[in-house]
């Protein structure tokens, strides 16, 4: 039986607007959610209560943890504001929509699925893409191309991974860099972010 999405909107610190979408059973199917009650009305009430008391709070806590991790990093706080959308995505994907809204899979945010790092790392990665959309990162991208084989990695992805590293304190699982290159690129990212 298919699910439908219900959502919760909240505003968090630093003017971060968070939309959380969670899948729940589609009650238009008579046999959906048998454990939630006898009638459609009872099931609907119990599902809404479960989402309000369990599902939405777990994602809100995860986002608050990501925000605290970001606040503890050396990145400027101005990139923390904006829109974040948490929703089910195929294979734990994530990205930036229309250059402004960061979208991350539910399971990535809470750490069930680790495609390439923690929720904080993934969020940082997407902040890296946002920075490259608003800042002239030509010099930093040239540094990436001179230090890392761009046959293997797109230089913008390398920069995004470095931002994820700076914010989360984790090393990228996707980009292989030596210590000296990693520190050089981290300095370059911070210089660009603060410019």
N, C-alpha and C positions, 0 to 999 in steps of 0.2 A: 504494500500500500504506500502511495506517495505521501510525502510530508508537505506541509505548507510552512511558510516563514512568518514568524511574528517578530516585532521589533520593539526596542526600547531606545529612546534618545536621551542623552545626558550631556551636560556641559561639565568638564573637569577643569582642573587648574590650567593656567596659561592659555585660556580661551580655546581649549581643545574640545571640539564637538565630536561626540562618539555615538555612532549608530550601531547597535548590536542586533543582529538577526539570528534567531535560533529556529531550527526545524522542530515542528510538532506534528503529531498525526493529523491527517486531514479527516475531520469528522463527517464529511459528506459520504464516507464509506461506512456502512452500518457496523462492520466488524472491527473498525479501528479502535485502538486503545481500550481493550476490554478491562484492563486493570484499573482504569480511571473512573469507573462507575457504570451504572446501568443505562441511564438515559443520556441523550446527546447533551442536554443542559448540564447534567452532573459531570460528564466527562469534560465539557468545555470549561466549567468552573475549576475543576481539579487540575487540568492542564495549565490554565492561566495562573493558578496559585503556585504550581510547581515551577513554572517559568519565572514568576516574580520572586519566589523565595530561594530558588536553587540555581537555575540556569543563568539568568541575567547577572546576579551577584558574582558568580564565579568569573565571568568575563570582565565585569567591572573591576574586580580585585586584580585580575591579571593586567588590565590597562593601567591601573594605579601603580602597580609594581614597575611596569615599563616606564611610566613617567618619573618615578623616583630614581630608577636606574639612569635615565637620561639626565635628570637634575644633578646626579652625582658625577656625571662625566664632564670632561672639559669643553664640550660643545656649547655654543651660545644658545640660550633659552629661546631666542626669537623663532627658531625653527620648530619649536615644540607646539606652537599654536596651529590650528587648522582643523581639518576634518579627518576622522579615522572611522573606517567602517569595518566591523567584524562580521563575517558571514561565512556560511559553508561555501567552499570553493573546491573544484576538482583537484585532487592530489595535493592538497595543502598549499595551493598557490597564494601569491601575494603580488601587489603591484601598486602603481599610482594611476588613478583615473583622472583624465582630463588635466593632468599636471598639478592637481591640488589635493585630491582625496586619496589618502593611503587606504588600501583595502587589504586585509589579512584574513586568512582562513581561521575559523574558530579554534580548531585544534592546534594550530601553530601558536596562537596567542597564549593558550594555557599550557603549552608544552607537551601535548600528547603526540603531536607530529613535529619532528625536527627535520625540516627539509634541508636547512643549512645553518642552523643555530637556534638560539632561544627566541622567544617572542621579542625581547629587547633588541637582539641582534637583527632580526628581520625588520623590525620597525626602523632601526638605525639605517639599515640598507636602503629602505625606501626614502628616508630623510636625505640620504646621499643623492638619490635621483632628483629629489625636489631642489636641493642646493644647486645641482648642475643645470636645472631649468631656469634658475633666477640669477646665477652668477656666471661670469665668464671664466670657465675652468680650462681654457685652452692650454695654459702653461702647465697645469697639473696633469692634464691628459697627455701632453707631450712627455712629461716625466715618466708617466706610467708606460707609455710606448717604448721609451728608451731603456726601461729597467725590466719589463716583463714582456714576454712574447705575446703580442696581440694576435698571433695566429691561434692561440688557445683561448684567450679571453678578450672580450670587448673591453676597451679601456674605461668606459663609463661604468661597467659592472665591477671592475677592480676598485674604482673610487667608491662606489656604493658599498662594497664589502669592507673597505677601510673605515668608512663612517660607521658601519655596523660594529666593527672591532672597537672603535673609539668609544662608542656609547655603551656597549655591553661588557667590554673588557675581555671578550672571547676572541680567539683567533679564527679567521675564516677557515671553513672546512672545504671551500671550493677553490681558493686561490693559493697557490704555493709561492710563498715569498720568503726570502732570507731576512734575518733580523734587521740588517742595515736598510734594506729596501722598505720593509714595513715601517720603520721609524721615520724614514725620509718621506714616505707617502702620508703618514699620519700628520707630520708637521705641515706638509703641503695642504692637506685637507683643512686643518685648523686655521691656517693662514687664509685660505679661501673663505671659510665659513665666517671668519671675523672681519673680512674686508668689506 
